[in-house]
């Protein structure tokens, strides 16, 4: 997690320069969360969804919406919170009976009106005097502004001295006006009367917002395909981040910057879970990283904070809404996710001494934080820099094959530089770090009684994130491997298809692989004997799925033809969330 945390620190520092909202907090996402472009499109408002998708994958839409609307349970990280979602929390809050009675004294209101207006609804002499001094203040401010602008044209000390004397006169006028306004302009009585009348107006606004929010929620919950979809709609800003590069920022970081940022992470340890920053070892094969990131606003047409934070809102339930400081499951709605930090096109630049054989080692997983990288060495044709890419096929990442490799991974003591037996604090029941570095899935609530009271040895945590290219003993695959040669062509032009993404998942073994075709549309690799599912994806082509049987050690040559079709394929890794804390909602 070392450089993954450093990357998040970089983006967090960038975001802090873009916002002035003190209630916003960037939270790292320590587990593998991948969202495909097709899933994001389902969350768009109904009118923006393609016609062919409107009646499709409602459950998928609900699931993704459920995830992105999870209420954070910690002020150090964001992850899916199965016990508290914005849908349920907001619905419960907004529909709670409000036994509110504004202390409306009709006699007091009538007296206030009489101070402001006479029987003919004309301003009283007191109101006229008040307005007179308000106008005098406006004129004095204009005079002050004009006088300040003249200073830049002054050249001599005498001119500046005269300017200063006039400024003092203006300031004395201000002091006199304040006194006159209070004594002769009926300031206290007029403003008290206005406050009495405006109190009823504020209550009317509160009731209007509350009723409107209740109606929206009620209509959203009604049965029916369209209304259910609208309940899970999210307006993205920029709305077109899935179709072009609007809102995406390219980021290049070398090893020196990554190390410096990681030191900053350790200094700001209160902003990160201990389980992340305590994994401190040298990812020696990483020379730098390249990626694109975007901070996407998530707007929900049914979510309105105005009624909740109004002074007229009353909350009498046992579980508090928020205290304005703490983020945990102790509160119903301490904060809500409002912006997601996505990244794509992740490349890890590696030591030039690394060769293809080391990268493609069949017995290892390559991680960058929770992200799993392809066991394929790429070389930049212009800079000649070697790098590896992230696996972005969600089907591969969700497969049991990856789970099997991860659980069987065993890192020897030699992989840990100067191992330290350090005891980490027992995690709170609300934090489920067992999900760190696991593929996306619907999670189940954590039972408080299930926390292991035994100390956590830091060496075991490193198993979640092995050092790049250090072979891990995963399973005993012997040398009985078959060479597979794949050629991928355009079904119409018969030309080679470059950078086709090929996913290979064993159906009767635990093996998996994710690779890309070269400029000739060719790639060769080795597989153990077994049955496999092959999936080939390339932008602009329909997805191709085939079965492959490897029965012996004889070389197998396969040719696949991709049919041109207007298909956009991309995936985004969720590295963090921008959440906004609610102010204290008193009972």
N, C-alpha and C positions, 0 to 999 in steps of 0.2 A: 504493500500500500504506500510505500515511501514516495515515489514520484507521482503516483495518482493523487495523493494528498497535496503535493507540491503544485500540481496542475490546478487543482481546485483553488488553492491559495492565490494563484495568479489571476484566475477569473474573478475570485472574490474581491481582490484588490482593485481590479478593473471596474467592477460593478460599484464599488464604494465611491468611485469618482463620478458615477453617473446618477446617483440618487441623493436626495436630501431628506428622505423619509427615515427618521430614527427608529421607527417601529419595524422596519424591514430587516430580516436576518437571512443571510445565505447559509443553507445547510447542505452538507455533503451527502451524497447518496452512496453508501459503502457497498451496496450489493448490485448485482448485475441486472439492470433494467434496460431492456431494448424495446423500442417501438418502431414498427415498420410504417412506411409511408401510407400504406393502405389502411392501417388502423387509425392513424391520425386523421385521414380524410373522413372516416366514419364519425368523428367527433364534431365536425363542422356543423354549423346551423343547417337546418333542413334545406333551405333554399340554395345553399352552396354545394350540396352533395350531388354528385352525378346521378342521373335518373336510374341507372342500372344498379346503383348501390343502395337506393333508398329503402328497399324492402329486404335488404340482405344483412345478415350477421348482426342482428339486434343484440343477442347475448354477448357477442364480442364487443360491441359498442358499450354495453353496460359494464363489462369487465374492465375495459381500459379507462372508462370514466370513473369507475370505483377507485381504481388505483391512483389516478391523478388528483382525485378529490379527498385523498386520505389526509386526515388532520395530523400534523406532526406530534409525536409523543416525547420529543426530546429537543433541547435547545442546542444540541451538538450534531445531529444528523437527521436526515429525512429518509423514511422508507415506508412501505405500505403498512398502514395501521388498520388491521382488520376489526378492531374494536371501536373505532371512532371515525366516521366519515362525515364530510361536510353536508351531504344530503340529509342524513339522519339528525345530526346535531342542529343544523339550522332550522329544519322542519319542526323539531321539538321546541326550540326556543321561540320561533316566530308564532307558533300556534298555542303557546301557553296562555292561559286565561289572564288577561290584564285587568285586575280589579282596580282601575285607576279612576280616581275622582279628583279632578282639578279643584283646588280650593278657590272656587269662584264666588266671590262676594259681590253680588249684583250692585249693592249700594256703593261698595268701594269703586267698582267700574264706573258707575254713574258720576261719582264725585271726581274721578280722574278725567272723564270726558268734559266735565264742567270747567276744569282747570285749563283745558286745551281749547275748547270751542264754546261759543255762546249759544243761545237758543236758536239763532239763525244759522248755526253751523259755520260761523265766521271765527277766525282766531281771536282769542281773548287778548287783552292788553299784556298779560303775562307771557303768552305764547309769542306775541309780536316782539316783546323785549328780548326774549330768548333767541328768536330768529335773527334779531338785529345784531346781537353779539356773535352769533355763528357767522354771519356775513362779514363782520369786522375781522374775525379770525381768518377767514378765507383771503380777504384783502391783504392782511398783514403777512400771511404766508407767501402770497405772490410778490409782495414788496421785498421780502427776505430773499426769495429765489433770484429776483432780478439783481439785487444788490450783490449777492455772492458771485454771479456771473461777471460782474464788472472787475473783479479782482485781477483776472488774467491780463487785463489791458493796462494795469497800473505799472508805471516804470520808476517813479521816484519815491523816496521814503516819505516825503510830505503827502503825496497822494495816498499812500498806504495808511498814513496816520489819520487822514480825513476819513478814509473808507472805514477804518476801525472805529472811529468815534460815531459814525452813522450806524454801524452795526450795533454798537452798544445802545443807541437810542431805540433801534428796532426791538432789541431784547427787553428794554425797559417797558416799551409799549405792550409787549407780550405779557409781562408780569402784571401790568395795570389792567389789561383786558381780562385776565383770569380772575382778578379780584372783583372787577365790575360785573363780570358775567355771573359770578356767584351772588353778589349782593344786590345788583340792580336788574340782572337778567333772569331772576327766578330759576337759576340753574337746577337746584336740588328738587324743587317742587315739580317743575316741568318734566325732568328726567324720571322722577318717581312715577308720575302719572303715565308716561310712555311705557314704562316697564310693566305696569299693571295691565295695560291694554295689550302689549306685545306678548305677554304671558299666554293669553288665550289664543293668540294667533299661532304661537309656537306649538301649542297643544294640538291645534287643528292640523298643522303640518305633520306632527308625529302620528296622529290617528290616520291621516291619509296614507302615509308611508307604510304603516303597519297593515292596514286593510289591503293595500295594493300588493304587498309582499305575500300576505296570506292567500290572496286570490291567485297569484302567479303559481305558488306552490301547490295549491289545490288543483288547479287546471293541469299542472305538470304531472300530478300523480294519477290523474284519471286514466282508466284503462284505455287501450287503443294504441296502435303502432306509432302513429305520428306524435301523439302527446308524450309517450314514453321516450321517444327519441329526443324531443325537445327538452325533456328533463335532464338529459345527459349531454346536451349540446355544450360546446365550448367555443367561444370566439377567440381565435388566435391573432395576436398582433406581434410581428407582421403576419398577415393572413396567408401570404403566398410563400412562406418559407419552405414549403414542400415542393414547389415547382420551379424555383430559381434561387439565386444566391443572395437575394435581398435579406439583410439582417444577419448574414453570416460573416464572421471575422476569422481570418487566417491567423494561426498562431504557431510560431516556431520557437522552441526553447532548447538551448544546449545544456550539456551536463552541468556546467558551472552554475547556470541560473537555477536549474532544478535542485541542486544541492543547497544553494543559498535560500531558496524558498522553503525547502524542507526544514532548515534551521529556524526559519520564521514560524513554520507550523509548530515546531516544538516549543517555541517561546509563547505562542498563542494557544497553548494546549487546552485552555478552557473552551475553545471553539471547536474542538475535535474530540471524538471518542478516544479514550485511552487505548482501546484495542487496535486503533488505526496507527496512531503516532508512535506507539511503542515498538512497532516492527521496524527497527532501525538496522539496516544492513546495506552493504554496497551492491547496488544493481550494476555490477561492473561492466556488463556488456552493452549497456545503454549509453549512447553518445548524445542523444537528443530525441525530441519528439516533434511531430508535425500533426496538425489537425485543424479543423474548422469548428468554431463554436458559435452558438446563438442563444440569446436570452429571450424566450418567447413569453409574452403576456398571455394569461388565461383569464378571459372575462366570461362571466356567467350571468345571463339575463335574469335569472331568478334569485340571485344573491345580492342583497342590499343591506349594508351595515347600519344605515341611518336610524331605523327604528330601535335597534339593539343598543346603540351608544347614546340614545337620547336620554336626557335627564328625567323624562317622564316614564321611561321603561322601568318596570318592576320585575324582580326575579326572586322568587321565594322557594325554589326547589332546593333539595338537600345538596345536590352536586352543583358547585359553583361554575359559572361560565368561564371566568378568567380572573386573574388577579393583577394583570398588567405586567407581570414579570416572569412567572414560571411557565414553562411549557412541559406538560406531562399529561398522562391519562387521568390525573387527579381532577382535571377540569374538562368541561364539556366542549368548549371551543376556545382554547388559549391562543390559537393562531390558525391561519389558513394558508394554503399554498396559492400563490398568485402568479408566479413566473417559474418556468422550468428552464434549466440550463442543459442544453443538448449539445452533443458533439458528433461529428462524422469525419470520415476519411482519416482515421487515426493511423499514423505510421510511426514506428519506433526505429530510429536510426541506430545501427548496431556497430560494434567493433569490426573494422575491416578484416581482421584475422579470422573471423567466423566464416566457416564454409557451409555450403548447402547441406552437406551430410549431417553436420551438427544440428542445423535448424530442423531438418526433416526427421530427426530421431523419433522412431515410432513409439518409444517408451516415455515420452515426456509431454507435459502440457506447458505452454508458454503463456504467461500471464502478464498483464499490465494492470495492477490493481485487481478488480474483479473481472476485467475484460480478458477474454481468451483470444490469443493471437494465432494466426495461421502458421502451420509448420511448413512454410515455404519461403525461401529466400528471394527477395526482389532486389534489383539493382537499378538505381536511377541512371538513365541513359546519358544524361547531361553531366551530372556531378559525380557519377560513379559511386555514390554512397549506397551502402547496403542497408536494407530495412525489411521489417516484417509488417504485415497488415493485420487488422482486427477481423475476426470472424463476425459477420453481421447477419448471417442467415439464422433467423429466430428458431426455425425448426431444428437446426443442428444444436443450438444452444440449449434448447429445452429437452433434448433427447436424453434418454437414460444412459446412453453411451458416455457422454461427458460426465454425468454424475458418477458413473462407475470408475472412470479414470481418476476423478478428483478424490473419491473416498479411498481409493487404493494407493494414492500417491504416498511415497515414503521418502523423505529427504534425509540423507545421511548427515551426521554431525559435521562432515567436511564442508558441507555447503554453507554453514553458518560461521561467519567470521567472528572469532572470539565470543562464543556463545555465553550468554548470561542467563542464569536461572533467576528470573525475576517474577515475583508474584503480583499479578494484576488484581485490582479490586474486584470484588464480586459484583457483577452487573445488577442494575435494578431490574425488577420484574418487568418494567415497561420496555426495556431495550432487548431486542432479540438479535444478538450478533451471530447467532448460528446461521443467519441468512446471508451473511457477508460472502460475496464471491460466488453465490449460487445463481443458476439461471432463473429467469423470471417465471413465477408461478403464483397461483392464488394461495395465499398463506392462511394458516389457522391461528387463532388467538393463542397467546402464550399464557400458560397457567403459572401463577406466582409460585405455586408449590413445586414447580418443576425445575427451579433454579438449583444448579449443582453447587452445594456449599463448599466444595473442595477448591483449593487455590488453582488458578489457571497458570500453567507454566508457559512462558512466552514462546518457547521453542515450538510448541504445538500450534500456536497461532500462525507461525510462518508457513505452515503447510498450506494455508489458504492462498499463499501467493509465492510460489517457488521462484528462485532466481532464474533469470532468463538463460535458457539452454543448458541448465544443469540437469542431466538425465535423472528422472525419478523412476523408482522401481514400481511400475504400475501393474503389469501382468506379464507372465512369461510368454512372450512371443519369440519363437525360435527363428532360425534362418530360413524356414520353409516359406519364403515369400514369393509371390508371383508378380512379375512386371506387367503393368497395365499401361498400354499406350492409347491415348484418347486424341482423336482429331475432331474439331468442331468447325462446321461450315454453315454458311448462310444457305438456307434451303432454296432460295431463288437464284442468287448470283453465284453460288458455289464457292464464294471467297471465304478465307479463314476469318473466324470471329475472335478478335483479340480481347483478353481480359474477361472471358466467360467465367463465372463463378461456379465451381463444381463442388457439390456437397456429397460426400460418400458416408453413409451410415449403415453399419452392419445390422442385419435383421436377425441373425442367429449367433452373433458374437458382439462384443462390446466395442469393436473398433469404429473409429470415425476419422474423417479427414476433410479438410476444406482447402481447396487450391484454385488457381486460376490458369487459364490457357495463355500461351505466349503469342507473339505476333503472327506466328504461322498457324495459330489455332490449335496448337498441340501441347500436350503435357504428358509426361510419363511418371509413374509412381508405383509403389509396391503395396500389395495387399496380402494378408494371410488368407488361407483357404476359408471360404465361407460365402454366405449370401449377402448381397448389399442392395441398398436403394440409392440410386444416383439421381441427383436433382441439379439441373443446369439452369442458371439464371443470368440474363444479360439485358440491360436496358434496351428497349426497342424490339424485343423478341418475346414470344410467348414462352412460358416456363415449360421445360421438358423434364419429365420424370421417367426413369427406366429402371428395370431390375438387372442386376449383374450377378452371375454365379461364377465363383472361382473354385474350380474342382481339383486343379493340380498346379504344378510349377511352370507349366508351359506359358510363354508370353501370350497375352491376350491383346489384340488390337481392335478398338471400337471407333466407329465414326458416327457422330451425331449431327443431325441437321436441325438448325433452329429456324422457326418460321417467323418472319418479320411481323410484328404486331405493336401497336402503340401502347407500350407498357413502361411505366416508370418504377424502378426498383431502387429503394434506398432504405436504410435503417439508421436510427439515431440512438446513441447511448445517452442515458440520463445520468449526468454526473452530479447534479444537485438541484435544489429547489430554493427559490426566493420565497420566504414565508413572511406574512405580516402578523405581528402580535396584536391582539385586541387590547384596548385599554381596560382598566379594572372595571368590571361590571358589578356594582355593589348589590347585595341582597336587600 
